[in-house]
Amino acid sequence: MDGSAIAALIAHEDAAVPQAVAKEADNIGQAIELAAQRFKNGGRLIYIGAGTSGRLGALDAIELTPTYGVPASRAFGLLAGGQKAMYVAVEGAEDSRTLAVDDLKEQRLTDADVVIAVAASGRTPYCLGALDYANELGALTISVTCNPDNPMQASSQVAINPVVGPEVITGSTRMKAGSAQKMVLNSLSTGIMIKLGYVYENLMINVQATNEKLVKRSIGILQQILPLSMDQAQTLFETAHHNIAVGIIMHKKQLAYPAALALFEQNHGDINQIEGIYA
């Protein structure tokens, strides 16, 4: 089989992934609603897993800081084998239930938190240990798996299980299963951020402008929302201490930065709840 045929075969198999994820829309939606409420009340999003699945969870958590301004202390990943498992395989770490419990105890898990366990097989002991411990404490438990009738489904309050079928390379779950998990996590975390009001319509108003490209994007977002010239938007962005959402409040409510920031914080960062924002 030549390279083109290999690529075509993989693409053909991958085409089934979005359909499998779409079938889980109701379960993803339930997870969004429940997790958003926990987070709004002060809880954390704690992703937990091993190997590729764990890395995908950690990646999703990491992206919430630059994209939505979520502090890293409130959304993070735990991998079987520790931080080094993000870069190298740590053999055997996923086989320990108690390791997951120890990791969650170290993070002082409470009933306010959300534990998102990610494992293609749905049988990973590390994830099962995490789910059981989280359930005991009263935390919200969500599983993201890709295997019919698996133990993690039964151990989680919300089970998301897109079944993608056999992999092109048998057992290589970094392929279709990994793609499905990434799609689920994208939908889950994005949905949570939307419910929290961290977007204005479909715009990233909490994006962290940490480089020149993002500064320009932030100024452009202000121009899309407000009738401002580029110079006016840049001045507002700087006056708002590089906080797009606060800048919107300042302009819409005709407030100075301290008062606008206070209103932003009073509404838990959800500017969509502030009267007059869409006027």
C-alpha positions in Angstrom: 0.0 0.0 0.0 1.5 3.4 -1.0 1.4 6.5 1.1 -1.6 8.0 -0.6 -3.6 4.8 0.0 -2.6 4.8 3.6 -3.7 8.4 4.0 -7.0 7.7 2.2 -7.8 4.8 4.4 -7.1 6.7 7.6 -9.2 9.6 6.4 -12.1 7.3 5.6 -12.0 5.8 9.1 -11.7 9.3 10.6 -14.9 10.4 8.9 -16.9 8.4 11.4 -15.5 10.3 14.4 -17.7 13.5 14.1 -20.8 11.3 13.8 -20.0 9.4 16.9 -19.4 12.6 18.8 -22.6 14.2 17.6 -24.6 11.3 19.0 -23.3 12.3 22.5 -24.6 15.9 22.2 -27.2 15.4 25.0 -24.6 13.9 27.4 -22.1 16.7 26.6 -24.9 19.3 27.1 -25.7 17.8 30.5 -22.1 17.9 31.5 -21.8 21.5 30.3 -24.7 22.7 32.4 -23.7 20.9 35.6 -20.0 21.7 35.3 -20.6 25.4 34.6 -22.7 25.7 37.8 -20.0 24.1 39.9 -17.4 26.4 38.4 -19.5 29.5 38.9 -19.8 28.5 42.5 -16.1 28.4 43.0 -15.2 24.8 41.9 -12.4 23.7 39.7 -12.2 21.7 36.5 -9.8 18.8 37.1 -9.0 16.6 34.1 -7.5 13.2 34.9 -6.1 10.5 32.7 -3.2 8.4 31.5 -1.2 8.4 28.3 -2.7 10.2 25.2 -6.1 10.6 27.0 -4.5 12.3 30.0 -2.4 14.6 27.7 -5.6 15.6 25.8 -7.2 16.5 29.1 -4.2 18.5 30.2 -4.1 20.3 26.9 -7.8 21.3 27.2 -7.2 22.7 30.6 -4.0 24.6 29.6 -5.9 26.3 26.8 -8.5 27.8 29.1 -6.0 30.3 30.5 -4.9 32.1 27.4 -8.3 31.8 25.7 -10.7 32.6 28.5 -8.5 34.0 31.3 -9.2 31.0 33.6 -6.5 30.8 36.3 -4.4 27.7 36.0 -5.3 26.9 39.6 -8.9 26.5 38.6 -8.5 24.2 35.5 -5.6 21.7 35.3 -4.7 18.2 34.3 -3.5 15.3 36.4 -1.6 12.6 34.6 -0.8 9.1 35.8 2.9 9.3 36.5 3.0 13.0 37.1 4.0 16.0 35.0 6.8 14.1 33.2 4.1 11.8 31.7 3.1 14.7 29.5 6.3 14.2 27.5 7.4 10.6 28.0 5.5 7.3 28.7 5.5 6.3 32.3 4.8 2.6 32.2 2.5 1.1 34.8 1.4 4.3 36.4 -2.1 4.0 35.0 -2.6 0.7 36.8 -2.9 2.2 40.2 -6.2 3.4 41.7 -4.5 4.6 44.8 -2.1 6.9 42.8 -5.2 8.8 41.5 -6.6 9.1 45.0 -3.2 10.4 46.3 -3.0 12.9 43.4 -6.5 14.2 44.1 -5.9 14.4 47.9 -2.8 16.5 47.1 -5.0 18.9 45.2 -7.5 18.9 48.1 -10.4 17.9 46.1 -13.8 19.0 47.5 -17.4 18.5 46.6 -17.4 21.9 44.7 -15.0 20.5 42.1 -15.5 18.8 38.7 -13.4 15.7 37.9 -13.3 14.9 34.2 -11.8 11.4 33.7 -10.5 10.7 30.1 -9.7 7.1 29.0 -10.4 5.5 25.6 -11.0 2.0 27.0 -13.1 3.1 30.0 -11.2 0.6 32.1 -8.1 2.5 33.3 -7.6 1.9 37.0 -6.1 5.3 37.6 -9.3 6.9 36.2 -11.6 4.5 38.0 -9.9 5.3 41.3 -10.3 9.0 40.7 -14.0 8.7 39.9 -14.7 6.6 42.9 -12.9 9.0 45.3 -14.5 12.0 43.7 -17.9 10.4 44.0 -17.3 9.7 47.7 -16.6 13.4 48.3 -19.6 14.6 46.3 -17.6 16.2 43.4 -19.2 16.2 40.0 -17.8 13.3 37.9 -17.7 13.2 34.1 -16.1 10.4 32.0 -15.0 10.7 28.4 -14.5 7.2 26.9 -14.8 5.4 23.6 -15.8 1.8 24.4 -19.2 0.3 24.8 -20.5 -0.5 28.3 -17.3 0.3 30.1 -16.8 0.6 33.9 -16.1 4.3 33.8 -19.6 5.0 32.5 -21.0 3.3 35.6 -18.7 5.2 37.9 -19.5 8.7 36.6 -22.5 11.0 37.1 -22.3 12.0 33.4 -20.9 9.6 30.9 -19.8 10.8 27.4 -19.0 7.8 25.3 -18.5 8.2 21.5 -17.9 4.7 20.2 -15.7 5.1 17.1 -15.0 1.4 16.4 -11.7 -0.4 15.7 -8.6 1.7 14.9 -6.8 1.4 11.6 -3.9 0.1 13.7 -5.6 -2.1 16.2 -5.4 -0.8 19.7 -3.8 2.5 18.7 -6.3 4.7 20.5 -4.4 7.9 19.9 -6.1 7.8 16.5 -9.9 7.8 16.2 -10.5 7.6 19.9 -8.0 10.4 20.5 -9.7 12.6 17.9 -13.1 11.9 19.4 -11.9 12.7 22.9 -10.4 16.0 21.6 -13.7 16.9 20.0 -15.7 16.1 23.1 -13.3 18.1 25.3 -13.4 21.1 22.9 -17.2 21.1 23.1 -17.3 20.5 26.8 -14.9 23.3 27.9 -16.1 25.7 25.2 -19.7 25.2 26.3 -18.8 25.8 30.0 -17.1 29.0 29.1 -20.1 30.2 27.1 -22.4 29.4 30.0 -20.2 31.4 32.3 -20.4 34.4 30.0 -16.8 34.4 29.1 -17.7 35.2 25.5 -19.6 38.1 23.9 -21.7 36.6 21.2 -19.0 34.5 19.6 -16.0 36.7 20.5 -13.2 35.8 22.9 -13.5 38.8 25.3 -11.3 37.2 28.0 -8.4 36.3 25.7 -5.1 37.1 27.3 -3.1 39.5 25.0 0.3 38.0 25.7 1.8 38.8 22.3 1.5 41.3 19.5 -0.9 39.2 17.5 -3.3 38.9 20.4 -3.0 42.6 21.2 -4.1 43.4 17.6 -6.9 40.8 17.9 -8.1 42.2 21.2 -8.3 45.7 19.7 -10.1 44.3 16.7 -12.6 42.6 19.0 -13.4 45.9 20.7 -13.9 47.5 17.2 -16.3 44.7 16.3 -18.4 45.2 19.4 -18.1 49.0 19.8 -18.3 51.8 17.2 -14.7 52.8 17.7 -11.8 53.7 15.4 -8.6 51.7 15.8 -7.0 54.4 17.8 -10.0 54.7 20.1 -10.1 51.0 20.6 -6.4 50.9 21.4 -6.8 53.7 23.9 -9.7 51.9 25.6 -7.8 48.6 25.6 -4.9 50.2 27.4 -7.1 52.1 29.8 -8.9 48.9 30.6 -5.5 47.3 31.5 -5.7 45.0 28.5 -9.0 43.5 29.6 -11.5 43.5 26.7 -14.5 42.7 28.9 -13.8 45.5 31.3 -13.2 47.8 28.3 -16.7 46.9 27.0 -18.2 47.8 30.4 -16.3 51.0 30.6 -17.6 52.1 27.2 -21.2 50.8 27.5 -21.8 52.0 31.0 -19.6 55.1 30.8 -17.6 54.0 33.9 -13.9 54.6 34.9 -11.7 51.5 35.1 -12.1 50.9 38.9 -15.9 50.9 38.8 -16.0 48.8 35.6 -13.7 46.2 37.1 -15.8 46.1 40.3 -18.9 45.5 38.2 -17.1 42.8 36.2 -16.1 41.0 39.4 -19.5 41.4 41.0 -20.9 39.4 38.0 -18.3 36.7 38.2 -16.8 37.8 34.9 -20.1 37.4 33.1 -20.7 40.7 31.4 -23.8 39.3 29.6 -25.6 39.7 32.9 -25.0 43.4 33.2 -27.9 45.6 32.1 -27.2 47.6 29.0 -24.3 45.6 27.7 -26.2 44.7 24.6 -27.8 48.1 24.1 
